[in-house]
Amino acid sequence: MFWSIFFSSLVLILAIMVVGQLIASFVEKKSEGKAEHNSEGEE
Amino acid sequence: MNTGLLIAVLVYEVALILGVGIWLARRESKHAKHEGDFALAGRNLPVPVVAITLALTVLGTAHILGVFEMVWGVGAAAVWFSIAHVILLVIVCLSTGLWVRRLGLTTVPEILDMLYGRATRLFVSCTMAGIIFGILTIETQGIGILIATMTGWEIKDGAIVGAIIGIFYVILAGMKEVGWLNLINATVMYVGLILATIFLAFALPGGDYSSVYNHYASNPETEHMLSIWGNSQIFLTFSLGMVIAVVFSQSINQMLMQPCMSAASEKTIRKALWWAAPINGMFGVFAVVIGLTAASLPEFAALGPKQAATTMLVEMLPPWLSAILLASFLAAILSTFAMTSLAPATIVTVDIYKNLYRPNATEKELTLVMRILIIVMACIAMAVAAALPPILAAMNWLFSWLVPVFWIVLFGLFWKRSSAVALSTLAAAWIANSAWSFTSLHQVLPFGPADNAYITLIVTLVFSVGGNLIAKGKPGFFKSEEYRSRVATQAASEAAAQ
């Protein structure tokens, strides 16, 4: 019982962290691309 | 009464308060030149310190006694209270924590003042004082449960004695010390809980948790209690509701913003996530296993959900371990009691008494008013705690009040800033939250224990999205010139400091 709850929680926690990191990287790349596009436009 | 345990717990509390007090006094005399560094630690905290602080500052009564109690209703799915905190830490470390550090802000009211002006700031400040007071009543109940476990008294009587001890703790320890005490106690509590889970297994028949597993698995009605996913009803009402309440109310929580502001860089905060989230999240696993075990043993189950687990720990663990565990539980709850009684007392004394009635009040007079307020609030907290509301359900209700605050901050940063929309969203969400709790409106939709979080979220989104689509307002702060100049100033001041 203990190990089942332990590992299912651990896997869920790791999955949440990885998904969160992927979303954050995606948003960051997108906003960086937008900023570059804007600065090119200004030039 | 377990006199030996009571004495051991009291000795631990006094020794810790005095020890940390002496250490802090020595430290301050050595670092007298760097006054003010305590709040933001010179903005140079490394990854391990930021991670540990983020993971442990949010561990309190709800994580321990709340989960022990909730296990009775939802089984292993009670771990979702901790999982909700993992999602919260992901959001804090990858977005809100980075924003406040970039903007050089330290409090939620400061952000609201910057986005929407003074009226919204005051509106939210007053409500936050009420919410913090609500948490104080839960902490008082927590102290009552622990004292009842050690003395055999009723929880109500334990809460009265607990509130009196709490008042002395606030006066003895003081605000600066409470922060450090919290961190030390949370660490002791975490290690103690892991040891308790190991020792508990040895004390069970067969030397492991198989008897507990069999207890739930043998009955089709309780089988789902062994899975962290519970059943579909538990997932929709409890688990998801807890995620909404925790994530949308705590993402701009002051206690989490403070370590982010103190971090050496934005990269430090991002890296801290990989330690903070598992440390915080896995705490729930140990609490859930202990709660499930207590509910499966008839002699402890007879004591009911509030006292079964703590009594089991006292009776089944070696005396030294149960003393350490209960002492750290009590100390952690007392620290939160201190913080939650000081914060509203400060808001009422400074923002209302001084600002509106006695602008020329001396420091001595203000301190006296604050002390009287702490005693008055502790007395009211005793009365509320005596009603024994379920801990996690009460937390969920309190957190729901902060859901609209998160969304108006988010929209104000990224989309549009309109004070009228912000104020009407706050008012509508708070009226809906109260109506849902105090009228028969909740009978229309049978949502279960987590319904308030859903209803405040729905009302918040309808009013804020609809309002921003219709009303005129300034563009989101991150799109403004003000933001660019603020970031540039912040970067320049950091470069100058280095």
Interface residues (C-beta under 8 A of the other chain):
Chain A: M1 F2 S4 I5 F6 S8 S9 L10 L12 I13 L14 I16 M17 G20 Q21 I23 A24
Chain B: A76 V79 S82 I83 V86 I87 V90 I91 L94 S95 T197 A201 D208 Y209 S210 V212 Y213 Y216 L226 S227 I228 L273 W274 A277 P278 G281 M282 G284 V285 V288 V289 L292
